[in-house]
Amino acid sequence: MAVADRLELVVVRHGLTAWNRERRYQGQRDIPLLLPEARPGLDRLREALAGEDFDAVHASDLMRCRQTLAHVLVGRRIGVEPRFDARLRELDFGEYEGKCYEELQALPAYRAWIDSVGEQAPPGGESARALRMRLGEWLGDLLADVEVWGLERVLIVTHGGVIRELRRHFEAIDFWEGSIGQAEGRRLTFVQREGEWQCNSSSAVPAPASATQ
């Protein structure tokens, strides 16, 4: 099989959950989607991806990502088996999981964590650096598959914190600019130059309404 010299990663966040609505830290808690409230966003995402073929599909193994992927792919034959990978899970928020800002704002440790933009691990949780390390391992395995199988377009269903770190790395943006809404994501396009994959564009998925009119 010919080696691809162009690659698209379509990286999307799971749909709405009850904890999203309540603005609680979910982390690695296995929270399901909030249905039927999540459906409008999921339908919009499915419509945006309806005409696309994918050479591989990767997703976090948590339920909200599994459900999102199932909704996006309903009625479709993609010809590949999805890979569910714990390395694509959200940041482990430790003792902060299940809590919201109002419950935590007075805690000095919480303020220090916020001020560090995640570089300091929350109590019992995971630092942004640890998240980047496991994402780097996953990405290395994915790019190895690209070299072997000539993959050109890959769908990834994951979490907001994961997409934030990917955007920080590939788009070189600030921590606070990397937020992504539920059932939304980014299309990252790469080209290979001198044996290295370089991101040369990033766009919103689904595309903003103004861009489609």
N, C-alpha and C positions, 0 to 999 in steps of 0.2 A: 504493500500500500504506500502511496506517495506521502511524503512528509508535508504537512500543511505549513504555509508560511504566513498565514493569517488566522487569527483565533478570536471568537466572540464568547465572552462569558456573560450570560444573562442571569444576574444575581438578584433575587427577589426576597422580600421579607414575607413572613407568614401573615395570615389575615388577623382580623380583630379578635381579641379574647376579652373575657370579663375583667381580667387584671389590667389589660391595656386601658379599658374604659375607666377603671378605678385608679389608674396611674400608679399601680403597684409594680415594684421590681419583680420580674418573673424569673430571670436567670435560667437555671436548669431545672426548675420545677416543671413537671409535665402537665401544663395547663392546656385544655382543649380550646378550640375556637368557640366563640360566642355566636351561636346560630339561633335564629336566622339573621341576626344583625350583621354578621360578617359577609353575608352573601353579595351585597352590591359591589363591594370592593373586589371580592373574588371573581365575580362575573366580569368586571371590567378588566381585570388582569388576564383572565382566560381569553377574552375577546382580543386583547392586545397581542397575545402569543399564538392565536389560533392558526395563523398561516405559516408558522415557523416549524422547521424540522430540527431536531437535536440529535447530535451524535452520541451524547452521554447526558445522564441526569444524576445530579448529586443532591442530597438533602440532609439536613440535621435529622437525627433519629427521634427527636421529640414529637409528640402527638400533633401539636399545632402546625408543624411543618409537613408532616405526613398528610394531614387533612387538606392543607393548602395545595400540595402537589396533586393529590387525588382529584381535587376540584378543577385544577388547571387542565388536567389530562383526561377528564371524563369524556368518554365517547371517542377518544383518539387511540390510534395504534402508533406507538413511537419506535417500536422495534428494538429497544434497549431496556435492560433491567435497571431500575433506579438503584443507586447506591446510597444507603443510609449510614451516615458517618458521625460519630460522637464528636469528632474534631470540629464539626460545623455548629456545635451548640453555642448558645448565648454565653456570655461571660457569667461565671459563677459569682453571684453577689453575696454568698455566705449568709451572715446574720441579717442582711437587709432584704432578703427575698420574702415576698409577701407583705412588705411594708411600703408606705408611700412617703413622700417628702414631708408632709405635715407631722408624721410620727417620728421622723428622724432629724429634723432640722436643728434641734437644740443640742444634738450630740456633737462634742468636739471631734470625735473620730470620723463622723460623717462629713463634717465641714472640711476636715483635712483631706478626705478622700475626694470630695467634689473639687477642691482647690487643686488637687494633683491631676485632674482630668483622667482619673482611673489608673495612673501609674502606681499609686499606692494601693495595695490590695485591701478590700473591705475585710472586716473581721471574719475569719473563717472562709474567705472567698479567694478570688483569683485576680491578679493584677492584669492590666492591659498588656504588659510584656508577655505574661504567660499565655494570654489569648493569642497574641501575635505569633508566638512560637508554635502553637499547635496548628494555627492557620498556615504557617509557613510549611509545616510538614505535609499538610493536606495538599497545598498548592504544588509542592514539589512532586508529589505522587501524580497529581493531575497532569502536570506538564510532561512527566515521563510517559503517560498514556498518550498525550498529544503526539509526542515524537514517534511512538510505536505504531499507533493506530491512525494517525492523520486526522484527529478530531478537528472540526472547524467551528462548531457551535455547541456550547454546553449550557444547560439550565441548572441553576443552583438555587435551592429553596432553603433559606436560613433565617437569621435573626438580625435585629437592628444593630446590635453591637458588633456583630461580625461584618456587616456591610460597612459600618462606620470605619472599622480598621482597614478594610480593603480599600476604601476610598481615600483614607489618609495616606496609604502607601502608594497607590497608583495615581491619584489625582493631586497629591501633595497639598491637601486642604487642611484647614484648622479643625480641631476636634469638634467644635460646636457647629461646624458647617456640614458634618457628615450624616446628619439625621435623615432617616427614611421612614415614611409612613407605612402603616399596615397595608399589605397586598400591593406594595410598590417596590421599585428597585432601580438598578442601573444596568445599562448595557456597556460593558467594557470591551473595547476592541484593541487587539494587540497585533503587532507585526514583528517578524523575526529579523533582527539585524545583527550580522556577525555572530550568529549563534545565541543571541540573547533576545528574550521576549520583552518588548517595550509597549506600554499602553499609549496609544496615540489618540484615543477619543473615549468620552464617557457621556452617555445620554440617559434621560429618564425613561423608565418603563413603569406603567404605560406612558406614552408621550403626552405632554400637556395638551389640553384641548386646543389651545391657540396654534400649536405646531401641526395639528392635523386638519385644520380648516383651510 
